[in-house]
Amino acid sequence: MNRSHVLFELAWILPSIAIPTGMLVALLVTAFGMGIHVPGHAGRVDPRTLEQTPPFNAPGITQVAPGRYQAVILVKTWSFTPNEIRVPVGSEVTFIASSQDVIHGFRIHGTNVNMMIIPGQISRATARFTRPGEYLFVCHEYCGTGHHLMSGKVIVQG
């Protein structure tokens, strides 16, 4: 085998080792170093009776401890209930959501909250709001003709 063949082989072998290794390192850094995880599966409910099933029968925000809140969000065709959440600056908010009809998304801009809301599945994610302002949340999964109307906001008061 001549020298040019060896160099040609190395040109293919080295990237085929380096690229998967780099991807594995990036995955480990985001999962363990930055705390980014897939939202957890927190349980199941019957989507047909979601509005009568606790905690979705009383959507809204409740304080569970000093500086800690729980926001229960009922998601259905083209709306979030509630679509406005108010918390003081420095709050840690756990969002609990489920859908009663189709797959929706729940993304809060400026935070790490990004969930798929699947009918009958309870999704949960937590964010800390350290700066006052308005944080827009939207549905990021196409859910029909009124999809563009699905939005709300977290208002963090200073």
N, C-alpha and C positions, 0 to 999 in steps of 0.2 A: 504494500500500500504506500503510495507516495504522500509527500507532505501536504499537498493541496487537498487530498481527500480527507486527511486527518483534520485539517482546519475546517473543512466543510462540515464534517460530522460534529465537531465541537460547536460550530455556529448553530446547529440544531439542538444539540443535547443540553447545552448550558441554559438557554431560555426555557426549555421544557422543564427544567428543574427550578429555575429562579422564579418564574411566574406563579406556579402553584404555591411555592414557599412564601412568596410575598403576599399572596391572597390569604394564606393561613395566618400569617403574622397580622395582617389588617383585621381579620375576623377576631383574633384573640385580643387585640388592642381595643376594638370597639366593644366587645362583650365584657371584658374584665377591667380594662383601663378607663373606659368612658361610661360604663354602666348602661349601654344601649342593649336592650333585650326585646324580644318579641312579646307583645302584650299577652298576659296570662289568660288562660281559660278559667274563669271563675265560677263556672256552673252552667246549668241549663234550666230553661223555663219554657213553658208552652207559649209560643208566640200568639196564639189565638186568645189567650186570657192574660196577656202581659199587663194590661192596664188594671187588672184586679189582683195581680201578684206582687207582694212586697219584694223589694222596696220600690218597684216601678209604679205602684198605685199612688205614690206620693212623690213625684219627681221634684227635684230642687236641691238646694244646698243646705247642709246641716253641719254645725260645728261638733266635732267628735272629741276634741281635746284643745287646749290652748294652742292656737296657731295651726291647727289641723282641721280640715274640712272634708266632707264627702259630698260629691255632686252626683246625684242620680239623674240620668238622662234617658228619656224615652224617645226613641227614634222611630219615625214612621214616614210615610210618603211625603217628602218635601218639607219636613219640619223636624226641629229639635225641640223637645219640651224639657226644661226651659231653654229659651234661646238667649238668655242673658243671666250671667252668674256674677255676683259681686263678692269680692273677698278683700281683706286688708293686705297691704304689702308684707312680704315675708311669709305668707301662708303656704302650707303644703296641702294640695288638693288631690284627693283620689277620685277619679272619674269612673263611674260605674254605668255602663250603657248596654242596651239591648234593642233589637229591632223587632217590630211586630209584622213586617211585611216582606221586604226584600233586603239584599245586602246593601249596606251603606258604609260610608267611611266617616272617620272623626279625626280631623287633624287640627291642632291648635298651633297657629303660626308663632314662631319664637320660642317654642318649647320642644320637648322630646315626645310629646303625646301624638301618636299616630296609630289609630286602631281601625281594624275592619270590624264592623258591627253586623253580625250574622244573625238572622232570625232564630230565636230560641237559645242563643248562646250569650252568656253574660261576659262582657269584656271589661277589663279593669286596667287603668294606667294612672300613675301618680306624677305630678309636676309641682315644683316649688316656684312661686312667683316672687322674685326678689326686687323687681322694678315696677313702679306704678305705671299704669297705662291701660290700653285696650288691646286684648289679644283675640284676634279673629279666629273662630273655628268654622270649618266648612266640611261638607261631605265631599270626599275625593273619589268615591265610586259612583259611576253613572247609575242613576236609579230611576230614570224616566224623564218625561218632558219637563217637569218642574225642578229637575236636579239643581239648576243654577240658583234657585231660590233658597236652598238649604245653607243657612249660615247663622251664626250667633256670635256672642262675644263674652269673654271673661274680662270683667272690669276690675282692675287691681287698684284699690284706693290707697293713697299715700298717707 
